[in-house]
Structures are given as structure tokens and as C-alpha cells.
Amino acid sequence: MKKILILSLLVSSLLAGNLQLKEGFVAAHTEVLGDSTIDPLNSNLHADLRILGDDITSIRGKLTVDMKLFFSDNKDRDKHMYETTQVNTFPLASYTIVSIQKEKGSNAYTITGTLDFHGVQKKLDFNAEITEKQNRIKISATSKILLGTYDVDAPCLLGFALCVDDKVDLYAKAVLLK
């Protein structure tokens, strides 16, 4: 029995293939309560992903971004964002894919994994659309986090008059080559 298990693991690892990231980004969206929106973007996504055969639901691995490479339309606000998220102490954020479930009859999926942000690791699900065409896998995924869940205090200006919303919408896109 032990030999069968070892043999099946060996065969599985031989069938698994690395996926190459062709392009990708992570975008965030939040608001300053009663004022404006904040939409930082990071186009420097890194991926270490594997797939077993042609089964999209078998994709596993990690996506990583350098927190210092998020930029919005306001350099001063970006500087405050870096201070708030303590990028010198927590320079990277990563998402490790644990499972992918397909919704019946569509290209809709639920990606379950662990977000490691600001030194805190929490389970996080993404709603995703995943398509495959000519050895290209395209993933578009959305989720939400609360900054407080990751020990980040949303900054306020003028005391408590203008505070950044604790809720942050996340959007990620990746185009992968088999």
C-alpha cells in the first residue's frame, strides 16, 4: 500500500506543470468616507503556480506582490498608504491557492486560499471567472477584506472627520501560459 501511494505521488508530480505568468495585476479600491476613492494598482504580480494536466481546479501555488509597488493617482496618499501598511516591515503580500471549485454550467469559480498581508494570515475566498484557450488560462478574481482583520488601522485626516473605509475591494487578473 505504501508503494502505491509513493508511486501515485511520483506520477502526479511528473504530470504537474508549471504555469508561466504572462501578465497580471492586483488592484484595490476603497474610499475616504464622505470624500473620494482610493484605487491603488500593482502591475508587478509574481506567480509560482502549478497545474495537474488540464484540470483548472488543480491549480495550486502562490501569487505575490511587493507592497512598495502599489501606486494610485496621488503620491502623497501613496506615501501614507506605505506608512499605514508598514511596507518596510511587511514588504510582501501573498495569496496561496488551496482549492478551486467550479460553479456548474459556467466559467465561474470560487478560489479558496490564504492571504498573507501585514504579517497576518487569513483564509480568503475570491469569486473568479477562469477561461482557457490555446494553452492560455485567464483568471479574473474579486474579493473584499477588512483592514482591521489584518491589524491595519485605517488612517483618518482631521481627527475622525475623513477616515479611509476599513473595507477594501480587491481585483486580480492573471494570464498564465501552460
GROMACS elastic network, one bead per residue, 0.5 to 0.9 nm:
[ bonds ]
;  ai    aj funct       b0    kb
    1     4     6  0.51742   500
    1     5     6  0.63974   500
    1     6     6  0.87614   500
    2     5     6  0.51830   500
    2     6     6  0.62466   500
    2     7     6  0.85702   500
    3     6     6  0.51250   500
    3     7     6  0.59891   500
    3     8     6  0.85300   500
    4     7     6  0.50379   500
    4     8     6  0.60560   500
    4     9     6  0.85786   500
    5     8     6  0.51803   500
    5     9     6  0.62364   500
    5    10     6  0.86168   500
    6     9     6  0.51782   500
    6    10     6  0.61718   500
    6    11     6  0.86901   500
    7    10     6  0.50450   500
    7    11     6  0.61512   500
    7    12     6  0.85337   500
    8    11     6  0.51191   500
    8    12     6  0.60344   500
    8    13     6  0.85707   500
    9    12     6  0.50607   500
    9    13     6  0.61678   500
    9    14     6  0.86593   500
   10    13     6  0.52206   500
   10    14     6  0.63329   500
   10    15     6  0.88313   500
   11    14     6  0.50964   500
   11    15     6  0.63252   500
   11    16     6  0.87255   500
   12    15     6  0.51717   500
   12    16     6  0.61834   500
   12    52     6  0.72341   500
   13    16     6  0.51340   500
   13    17     6  0.82222   500
   13    52     6  0.80657   500
   14    17     6  0.78043   500
   14    52     6  0.89524   500
   15    51     6  0.84821   500
   15    52     6  0.59303   500
   15    53     6  0.59496   500
   16    50     6  0.63084   500
   16    51     6  0.53786   500
   16    53     6  0.60680   500
   17    49     6  0.85082   500
   17    50     6  0.53689   500
   17    51     6  0.53475   500
   17    52     6  0.63296   500
   17    53     6  0.71495   500
   17   178     6  0.72412   500
   18    48     6  0.76417   500
   18    49     6  0.59736   500
   18    51     6  0.65075   500
   18   177     6  0.87489   500
   18   178     6  0.69480   500
   19    47     6  0.82284   500
   19    48     6  0.74323   500
   19    49     6  0.54593   500
   19    50     6  0.54913   500
   19    51     6  0.68916   500
   19    59     6  0.88433   500
   19   137     6  0.89925   500
   19   176     6  0.59088   500
   19   177     6  0.55885   500
   19   178     6  0.50771   500
   20    47     6  0.75358   500
   20    48     6  0.79650   500
   20    49     6  0.76559   500
   20    50     6  0.89173   500
   20   175     6  0.84563   500
   20   176     6  0.53734   500
   20   177     6  0.50022   500
   20   178     6  0.65530   500
   21    24     6  0.71998   500
   21    45     6  0.84517   500
   21    46     6  0.73173   500
   21    47     6  0.61720   500
   21    48     6  0.83670   500
   21    49     6  0.85782   500
   21   174     6  0.69238   500
   21   175     6  0.60445   500
   21   177     6  0.64125   500
   22   136     6  0.89572   500
   22   174     6  0.75589   500
   22   175     6  0.54298   500
   22   176     6  0.54892   500
   22   177     6  0.65093   500
   23    43     6  0.82005   500
   23    44     6  0.86366   500
   23    45     6  0.78242   500
   23   173     6  0.80648   500
   23   174     6  0.58134   500
   23   175     6  0.53146   500
   23   176     6  0.73587   500
   24    42     6  0.88350   500
   24    43     6  0.62310   500
   24    44     6  0.72010   500
   24    45     6  0.56790   500
   24    46     6  0.81303   500
   24   172     6  0.73580   500
   24   173     6  0.51684   500
   24   175     6  0.62009   500
   24   176     6  0.86724   500
   25    41     6  0.72155   500
   25    42     6  0.55663   500
   25    44     6  0.62914   500
   25    45     6  0.54154   500
   25    46     6  0.89748   500
   25    65     6  0.87388   500
   25   171     6  0.82755   500
   25   172     6  0.57417   500
   25   173     6  0.55194   500
   25   174     6  0.67101   500
   26    40     6  0.86197   500
   26    41     6  0.59985   500
   26    42     6  0.52834   500
   26    43     6  0.65476   500
   26    44     6  0.82140   500
   26    45     6  0.70216   500
   26    65     6  0.79940   500
   26    70     6  0.86635   500
   26   170     6  0.71758   500
   26   171     6  0.57898   500
   26   173     6  0.66546   500
   26   174     6  0.88811   500
   27    39     6  0.69054   500
   27    40     6  0.59020   500
   27    42     6  0.62383   500
   27    43     6  0.83666   500
   27    70     6  0.83238   500
   27   169     6  0.82724   500
   27   170     6  0.58806   500
   27   171     6  0.51382   500
   27   172     6  0.62817   500
   27   173     6  0.87880   500
   28    38     6  0.78462   500
   28    39     6  0.54988   500
   28    40     6  0.55224   500
   28    41     6  0.64887   500
   28    42     6  0.88016   500
   28   168     6  0.63963   500
   28   169     6  0.55414   500
   28   171     6  0.62976   500
   28   172     6  0.87406   500
   29    37     6  0.70887   500
   29    38     6  0.56857   500
   29    40     6  0.69059   500
   29    41     6  0.89982   500
   29   167     6  0.86311   500
   29   168     6  0.55938   500
   29   169     6  0.50208   500
   29   170     6  0.65890   500
   29   171     6  0.84077   500
   30    36     6  0.88031   500
   30    37     6  0.58454   500
   30    38     6  0.52531   500
   30    39     6  0.66658   500
   30   164     6  0.71965   500
   30   165     6  0.61407   500
   30   166     6  0.78692   500
   30   167     6  0.65068   500
   30   169     6  0.64729   500
   31    34     6  0.80372   500
   31    35     6  0.73402   500
   31    36     6  0.57006   500
   31    38     6  0.55539   500
   31    39     6  0.84570   500
   31   163     6  0.84080   500
   31   164     6  0.57609   500
   31   165     6  0.54948   500
   31   166     6  0.87420   500
   31   167     6  0.84663   500
   31   168     6  0.83052   500
   32    35     6  0.52967   500
   32    36     6  0.53355   500
   32    37     6  0.60637   500
   32    38     6  0.72923   500
   32   156     6  0.84861   500
   32   162     6  0.62011   500
   32   163     6  0.54603   500
   32   165     6  0.58906   500
   33    36     6  0.72857   500
   33    37     6  0.86459   500
   33   161     6  0.83887   500
   33   162     6  0.58556   500
   33   163     6  0.55834   500
   33   164     6  0.59537   500
   33   165     6  0.60505   500
   34   161     6  0.88149   500
   34   162     6  0.69861   500
   34   163     6  0.84782   500
   35   162     6  0.73467   500
   38    72     6  0.70252   500
   38    73     6  0.82791   500
   38    74     6  0.88554   500
   38    77     6  0.85860   500
   38   164     6  0.86791   500
   39    71     6  0.81693   500
   39    72     6  0.57222   500
   39    73     6  0.78175   500
   40    70     6  0.55645   500
   40    73     6  0.77475   500
   40    78     6  0.79925   500
   41    69     6  0.80551   500
   41    70     6  0.51633   500
   41    71     6  0.54108   500
   41    72     6  0.63522   500
   42    45     6  0.70463   500
   42    65     6  0.73786   500
   42    66     6  0.81580   500
   42    67     6  0.81359   500
   42    68     6  0.88892   500
   42    69     6  0.57261   500
   42    71     6  0.65982   500
   43    65     6  0.86473   500
   43    69     6  0.79009   500
   43    70     6  0.80129   500
   44    64     6  0.86935   500
   44    65     6  0.64098   500
   44    66     6  0.74426   500
   44    69     6  0.71771   500
   44    70     6  0.87810   500
   45    63     6  0.68854   500
   45    64     6  0.59828   500
   45    65     6  0.52039   500
   45    66     6  0.79881   500
   45   174     6  0.82876   500
   46    62     6  0.83089   500
   46    63     6  0.56269   500
   46    64     6  0.51088   500
   46    65     6  0.63201   500
   46    66     6  0.89030   500
   47    61     6  0.76628   500
   47    62     6  0.59099   500
   47    64     6  0.63877   500
   47   174     6  0.89525   500
   48    60     6  0.85124   500
   48    61     6  0.55642   500
   48    62     6  0.52627   500
   48    63     6  0.64056   500
   48    64     6  0.84972   500
   49    59     6  0.66529   500
   49    60     6  0.56191   500
   49    62     6  0.61208   500
   49    63     6  0.77325   500
   49    97     6  0.87493   500
   50    58     6  0.79788   500
   50    59     6  0.55407   500
   50    60     6  0.55099   500
   50    61     6  0.62307   500
   51    54     6  0.71598   500
   51    55     6  0.69509   500
   51    56     6  0.69237   500
   51    57     6  0.82413   500
   51    58     6  0.55091   500
   51    60     6  0.66040   500
   51    61     6  0.89418   500
   51   178     6  0.83439   500
   52    55     6  0.60815   500
   52    56     6  0.79931   500
   52    57     6  0.87351   500
   52    58     6  0.56402   500
   52    59     6  0.69679   500
   52    60     6  0.89436   500
   53    56     6  0.84795   500
   53    58     6  0.82913   500
   54    57     6  0.89245   500
   54    58     6  0.83693   500
   55    58     6  0.54743   500
   55    59     6  0.75456   500
   56    59     6  0.57362   500
   56   100     6  0.78274   500
   56   102     6  0.89690   500
   56   130     6  0.81419   500
   56   131     6  0.88689   500
   56   132     6  0.84216   500
   56   137     6  0.83206   500
   57    60     6  0.84864   500
   57    99     6  0.70059   500
   57   101     6  0.62090   500
   57   102     6  0.71763   500
   57   109     6  0.86743   500
   57   111     6  0.88532   500
   58    99     6  0.73098   500
   58   100     6  0.69919   500
   59    97     6  0.75438   500
   59    98     6  0.86116   500
   59    99     6  0.76069   500
   59   100     6  0.73048   500
   60    96     6  0.75116   500
   60    97     6  0.52254   500
   60    98     6  0.63234   500
   60    99     6  0.71168   500
   60   100     6  0.85170   500
   61    95     6  0.83804   500
   61    96     6  0.56399   500
   61    97     6  0.55081   500
   61    98     6  0.77295   500
   62    94     6  0.66560   500
   62    95     6  0.55670   500
   62    97     6  0.62258   500
   63    93     6  0.85009   500
   63    94     6  0.54983   500
   63    95     6  0.52262   500
   63    96     6  0.64861   500
   63    97     6  0.82207   500
   64    92     6  0.67851   500
   64    93     6  0.57800   500
   64    95     6  0.64914   500
   64    96     6  0.87156   500
   65    68     6  0.86734   500
   65    69     6  0.77550   500
   65    70     6  0.87250   500
   65    91     6  0.85839   500
   65    92     6  0.57414   500
   65    93     6  0.55085   500
   65    94     6  0.63837   500
   66    69     6  0.56434   500
   66    70     6  0.77245   500
   66    87     6  0.85605   500
   66    91     6  0.58640   500
   66    93     6  0.66004   500
   66    94     6  0.88724   500
   67    70     6  0.58911   500
   67    82     6  0.75240   500
   67    85     6  0.82387   500
   67    87     6  0.59903   500
   67    90     6  0.78342   500
   67    91     6  0.54074   500
   67    92     6  0.54969   500
   67    93     6  0.65903   500
   68    71     6  0.82213   500
   68    82     6  0.67617   500
   68    87     6  0.63073   500
   68    88     6  0.84753   500
   68    91     6  0.67804   500
   68    92     6  0.83090   500
   70    78     6  0.76537   500
   70    81     6  0.89111   500
   70    82     6  0.86660   500
   71    74     6  0.78868   500
   71    75     6  0.75678   500
   71    78     6  0.62182   500
   72    75     6  0.70558   500
   72    77     6  0.78116   500
   72    78     6  0.64395   500
   73    77     6  0.83977   500
   73    78     6  0.83274   500
   74    77     6  0.53308   500
   74    78     6  0.62349   500
   74    79     6  0.88143   500
   75    79     6  0.62406   500
   75    80     6  0.87691   500
   76    79     6  0.51081   500
   76    80     6  0.65063   500
   76    81     6  0.87075   500
   77    80     6  0.50417   500
   77    81     6  0.61322   500
   77    82     6  0.86924   500
   78    82     6  0.62205   500
   78    83     6  0.86329   500
   79    82     6  0.51810   500
   79    83     6  0.63462   500
   79    84     6  0.86670   500
   80    83     6  0.50125   500
   80    84     6  0.59938   500
   80    85     6  0.85314   500
   80   155     6  0.83024   500
   81    84     6  0.50668   500
   81    85     6  0.60941   500
   81    86     6  0.82609   500
   81    87     6  0.87661   500
   81   155     6  0.86395   500
   82    85     6  0.53079   500
   82    86     6  0.57749   500
   82    87     6  0.54260   500
   82    88     6  0.81437   500
   83    87     6  0.67390   500
   83    88     6  0.83338   500
   84    87     6  0.80948   500
   84   152     6  0.68952   500
   84   153     6  0.72281   500
   84   154     6  0.75172   500
   84   155     6  0.70717   500
   85    88     6  0.87313   500
   85    89     6  0.86748   500
   85    90     6  0.74842   500
   85    91     6  0.89303   500
   85   117     6  0.88277   500
   85   118     6  0.64498   500
   85   152     6  0.64692   500
   85   153     6  0.86358   500
   86    89     6  0.55008   500
   86    90     6  0.59317   500
   86    91     6  0.76735   500
   86   118     6  0.74015   500
   86   152     6  0.89354   500
   87    92     6  0.76153   500
   87   118     6  0.81368   500
   88    91     6  0.56130   500
   89   118     6  0.82392   500
   89   119     6  0.87096   500
   90    93     6  0.76236   500
   90   117     6  0.76545   500
   90   118     6  0.54682   500
   90   119     6  0.63990   500
   91   118     6  0.82935   500
   92   116     6  0.83768   500
   92   117     6  0.74056   500
   92   118     6  0.81153   500
   93   115     6  0.74281   500
   93   116     6  0.55831   500
   93   118     6  0.71770   500
   93   119     6  0.84915   500
   94   114     6  0.81074   500
   94   115     6  0.58675   500
   94   116     6  0.51853   500
   94   117     6  0.67736   500
   95   113     6  0.65820   500
   95   114     6  0.55381   500
   95   116     6  0.62223   500
   95   117     6  0.86004   500
   95   124     6  0.86313   500
   96   112     6  0.85055   500
   96   113     6  0.52844   500
   96   114     6  0.52160   500
   96   115     6  0.66447   500
   96   116     6  0.81861   500
   97   100     6  0.76969   500
   97   111     6  0.68839   500
   97   112     6  0.60820   500
   97   114     6  0.68045   500
   98   111     6  0.77034   500
   98   112     6  0.56317   500
   98   114     6  0.73790   500
   99   110     6  0.82214   500
   99   111     6  0.59865   500
   99   112     6  0.52087   500
   99   113     6  0.67153   500
  100   109     6  0.66207   500
  100   110     6  0.57088   500
  100   112     6  0.61990   500
  100   113     6  0.88018   500
  101   108     6  0.86930   500
  101   109     6  0.54465   500
  101   110     6  0.51939   500
  101   111     6  0.65563   500
  101   112     6  0.81994   500
  102   105     6  0.85702   500
  102   106     6  0.78210   500
  102   107     6  0.73332   500
  102   108     6  0.61424   500
  102   110     6  0.65402   500
  102   111     6  0.88504   500
  103   106     6  0.61254   500
  103   107     6  0.72206   500
  103   108     6  0.54196   500
  103   109     6  0.55393   500
  103   110     6  0.76358   500
  104   107     6  0.83296   500
  104   108     6  0.80592   500
  104   109     6  0.89860   500
  105   108     6  0.84198   500
  106   109     6  0.83063   500
  106   129     6  0.86921   500
  107   128     6  0.81523   500
  107   129     6  0.53989   500
  107   130     6  0.57085   500
  107   131     6  0.64863   500
  108   127     6  0.72961   500
  108   128     6  0.57100   500
  108   130     6  0.66793   500
  109   126     6  0.82708   500
  109   127     6  0.60839   500
  109   128     6  0.50154   500
  109   129     6  0.59786   500
  109   130     6  0.69383   500
  109   141     6  0.89249   500
  110   125     6  0.65737   500
  110   126     6  0.57659   500
  110   128     6  0.59513   500
  110   129     6  0.86187   500
  110   141     6  0.88426   500
  111   124     6  0.83764   500
  111   125     6  0.55310   500
  111   126     6  0.50833   500
  111   127     6  0.64920   500
  111   128     6  0.68510   500
  111   141     6  0.83216   500
  112   123     6  0.73140   500
  112   124     6  0.61151   500
  112   126     6  0.65490   500
  113   122     6  0.83657   500
  113   123     6  0.56744   500
  113   124     6  0.55597   500
  113   125     6  0.62736   500
  113   126     6  0.83461   500
  114   121     6  0.62627   500
  114   122     6  0.53867   500
  114   124     6  0.56272   500
  114   125     6  0.82408   500
  115   120     6  0.78907   500
  115   121     6  0.55291   500
  115   122     6  0.54572   500
  115   123     6  0.62501   500
  115   124     6  0.61452   500
  116   119     6  0.63557   500
  116   120     6  0.55387   500
  116   122     6  0.66930   500
  116   123     6  0.89484   500
  116   150     6  0.87537   500
  117   120     6  0.54479   500
  117   121     6  0.65223   500
  117   122     6  0.84336   500
  117   150     6  0.65874   500
  118   121     6  0.84198   500
  118   150     6  0.62172   500
  118   151     6  0.72104   500
  118   152     6  0.74040   500
  119   150     6  0.76122   500
  119   151     6  0.84870   500
  120   149     6  0.83159   500
  120   150     6  0.55188   500
  120   151     6  0.74815   500
  121   150     6  0.78386   500
  122   149     6  0.84121   500
  122   150     6  0.80762   500
  124   143     6  0.78502   500
  124   144     6  0.85100   500
  124   145     6  0.81851   500
  125   142     6  0.86843   500
  125   143     6  0.67204   500
  125   144     6  0.87690   500
  126   141     6  0.57807   500
  126   142     6  0.53202   500
  126   144     6  0.82499   500
  126   170     6  0.89089   500
  126   171     6  0.89578   500
  127   140     6  0.84093   500
  127   141     6  0.54771   500
  127   142     6  0.53906   500
  127   143     6  0.64851   500
  128   139     6  0.66600   500
  128   140     6  0.54744   500
  128   142     6  0.64243   500
  128   143     6  0.89607   500
  129   138     6  0.79852   500
  129   139     6  0.58814   500
  129   140     6  0.53535   500
  129   141     6  0.64533   500
  130   137     6  0.69138   500
  130   138     6  0.55845   500
  130   140     6  0.65687   500
  130   141     6  0.84273   500
  131   136     6  0.81172   500
  131   137     6  0.57079   500
  131   138     6  0.53026   500
  131   139     6  0.68089   500
  132   135     6  0.66955   500
  132   136     6  0.55007   500
  132   138     6  0.63240   500
  132   139     6  0.89691   500
  133   136     6  0.52766   500
  133   137     6  0.66415   500
  133   138     6  0.84164   500
  134   137     6  0.84030   500
  134   177     6  0.89802   500
  135   176     6  0.82669   500
  135   177     6  0.58720   500
  135   178     6  0.53035   500
  136   175     6  0.66825   500
  136   176     6  0.55758   500
  136   178     6  0.64398   500
  137   174     6  0.80309   500
  137   175     6  0.57238   500
  137   176     6  0.50098   500
  137   177     6  0.64265   500
  137   178     6  0.77156   500
  138   173     6  0.74641   500
  138   174     6  0.58636   500
  138   176     6  0.63171   500
  138   177     6  0.89600   500
  139   172     6  0.78328   500
  139   173     6  0.55301   500
  139   174     6  0.52038   500
  139   175     6  0.64158   500
  139   176     6  0.81692   500
  140   171     6  0.74030   500
  140   172     6  0.58603   500
  140   174     6  0.67216   500
  140   175     6  0.88473   500
  141   170     6  0.81177   500
  141   171     6  0.57060   500
  141   172     6  0.52114   500
  141   173     6  0.63689   500
  141   174     6  0.88657   500
  142   169     6  0.73688   500
  142   170     6  0.55123   500
  142   172     6  0.64684   500
  142   173     6  0.89819   500
  143   168     6  0.86070   500
  143   169     6  0.60297   500
  143   170     6  0.51695   500
  143   171     6  0.67066   500
  143   172     6  0.88628   500
  144   167     6  0.68239   500
  144   168     6  0.56102   500
  144   170     6  0.56431   500
  144   171     6  0.87297   500
  145   148     6  0.87382   500
  145   149     6  0.75703   500
  145   150     6  0.85554   500
  145   166     6  0.81862   500
  145   167     6  0.58089   500
  145   168     6  0.53723   500
  145   169     6  0.66384   500
  145   170     6  0.76056   500
  146   149     6  0.54520   500
  146   150     6  0.72829   500
  146   152     6  0.87720   500
  146   165     6  0.87640   500
  146   166     6  0.53145   500
  146   168     6  0.61814   500
  146   169     6  0.89150   500
  147   150     6  0.54112   500
  147   151     6  0.66223   500
  147   152     6  0.51159   500
  147   153     6  0.66782   500
  147   154     6  0.67542   500
  147   165     6  0.86321   500
  147   166     6  0.52220   500
  147   167     6  0.64466   500
  147   168     6  0.71589   500
  148   152     6  0.51110   500
  148   153     6  0.59258   500
  148   154     6  0.74965   500
  148   166     6  0.66690   500
  148   167     6  0.87479   500
  149   152     6  0.73951   500
  150   153     6  0.88107   500
  152   155     6  0.88907   500
  152   166     6  0.87828   500
  153   166     6  0.79190   500
  154   163     6  0.68192   500
  154   164     6  0.54921   500
  154   165     6  0.67250   500
  154   166     6  0.57939   500
  155   160     6  0.89256   500
  155   162     6  0.85765   500
  155   163     6  0.58371   500
  155   164     6  0.57826   500
  155   165     6  0.86955   500
  156   159     6  0.61068   500
  156   160     6  0.56222   500
  156   161     6  0.70897   500
  156   162     6  0.54266   500
  156   164     6  0.62185   500
  157   160     6  0.65010   500
  157   161     6  0.64389   500
  157   162     6  0.50788   500
  157   163     6  0.61981   500
  157   164     6  0.86543   500
  158   161     6  0.55445   500
  158   162     6  0.64603   500
  158   163     6  0.86669   500
  159   162     6  0.74701   500
  159   163     6  0.83952   500
  160   163     6  0.60989   500
  163   166     6  0.86522   500
  164   167     6  0.86373   500
  165   168     6  0.74048   500
